[in-house]
Amino acid sequence: PQDRPLTLLGDEASEANAKRLGPGQTMLHFAVHGLVRDDRPWESALILAPGDGEDGWLKVPEIFGLDLRADLVTLSGCSTGVGRVSGDGIVGLSRAVIYAGAPSVLVSQWDVSDVTTAFLMDQFYAGLAAGRSKARSLRDAQLATLKRYPHPMLWAAFVLVGEPQ
């Protein structure tokens, strides 16, 4: 149902479930490892559980083929916002998610700490729940994280790509 979150853990956090359940969600959060290939950006992937005929690697071409209706997709793994810069912009996971239909994607620009990322994400989603925009929620979350974890490597990695509202 739209009014409660669906959390998939372990084997349930599979590529097959991401493909099957993703289009029906208003927000998607992938707290998984992301593999970004600068040499072959089309092989960049989110690493999920295998099963149901899927290898567990949700690659960029597969993301391009999804029909995402989510207002926001968060990729909170390490370096999920990097990619090869081409004449068309950055080719990578964030571009694939936007192409698939999500107007906004939250990504990291370098390897992140699990502890500080969990804190930042709690703050970010609290801001959204309070009715603040995505951009304002991210800013507020980063400022709250800065107070607890002052080094920029621990709070500044995340950027919002796409629509700020």
N, C-alpha and C positions, 0 to 999 in steps of 0.2 A: 504493500500500500504506500501511497505517496506521503502519508503522514508519519511514517516511521522508517528509520534507516535499516538497510539490509546489509549485514556484515558477513563477509565470506572469509573464512580462515582455513589455513592448511590446504587440504585437497579440494575443498570447496572453492578456494580462490584460484579457479582454473581458467585457462584460456577459453574453453568452451562456455563456461558460465559468463565470462566477461562479454563474449559475443552474443550470447542468448539474452542475458539480463540487462546489459548496458543500455540498449535503446529505450527501455521503460523507466529509467531513473532520471530524476531532476538534477542530481549531483552525483558525481563519481569520484571516489578517492582511491588511488592506487598507492598503497604503502608497500611497494615491491621494488626489487632491484630493476633498474633500467640499464640497458646496454646501448650506448650510443656509439655508432661506428662512423668516425669522420671519413675513413677511406671508402666506406660503402654505406652511405646514410640510409639507403633503402633496407638495409639489414638491421637497423636499430630496432630495439624491441623492449617490451615490458616482459619480465620473466615471471611467469605464473606457473601454476601446477599443470602438468600434462593430464590427458585423459579424454575420453569420448572422441577419439580420433584426432586429437590436437596434440602438438608437441610441447605446448606450454610457452612458446615464444610468440607473443602477440607482436608481430612485426609491422613496420610502417605501412607496407602495402595492404595488410589486413585491416589496420586502423582506418586507412583511407576508405575502405569498403564498408565500414560500419555506418549505421544510420543513427548517430547520437542525437538525442534530444535534450541532453543534459545542459543546464544553464552554466554549469561549472564542472570542469574536470581537474582534479588535483593529482599531480604526479610527484609524490613527496620523496621519492628515492634520490639517490645521489646523481648529480649531473644530468638530470632529465631534460634540462632546457638548452643543452649545448647541441651543436651540430655543425655541419659544413655550411659556410656562407657561400651562396651562389648569387647569380644575377637576380634570382627570384626571392632572395632572403635566406633565412636559415632553413635548411632541409633537415628535418628531424622529427622527434615525437610531437612537439607542440604544434608544428604545422599540420601534421597528420590529424591530430585531434580536432583542430579548428576546421579543417577540410571536411571531417566527418560530421560536422554540424554543431559542435559546441562553440558558443561565442567567446568563451574565456577558458584559459588553462593556466593553472598555477604550477610552476616548475622551478627546479633548483639549477643554479649555474655552476655548482661545484659539489664535491663530496660533503655530505652533511652528517652531523651527529644525530643519532637516534634520540637521545635524551632531549636535546634542545629542540629538535624538530617536533617531537611529540608535544612539548610545551607550546611552541609557536602555533602548531595546528589547533590545539585546544583553544588558544586565544583567538585565532582566526575564525573558527567556527562559532565561537561565542559572539563575536562581532556580527557575523551574518545572522545569527539567531536573534540578535537585538535589533535587526533591521538596517544595519549599516551596509554600505556598498561593499563590493568585493575589494576595491582599491583601498577604501578607508579601513576595512577590517584587516587587510594585510599590513597596512601602515601601523595601525594600533597594536597588532600582534608583534610586529618587529620591535616597536618601542618597548612593549612589556618584556619581551625577551632580552632586549638590550639591558634593561635594568637588572635582570637576574644573571645574564651571561654577557658581560660587556664586550668581549672580543667580536669584531664584525664577522669573522669566519663562522661564528655560531648563530648568527641571526640574519645576515644580509644576503644569503644565497638565493632566497626565493623572490621570483618576479611573476607578476601577473601579465600574461600575454592575451591581447584581445580586448574585449569590452570591459571597462572598469565598473560598470553598474551591475 
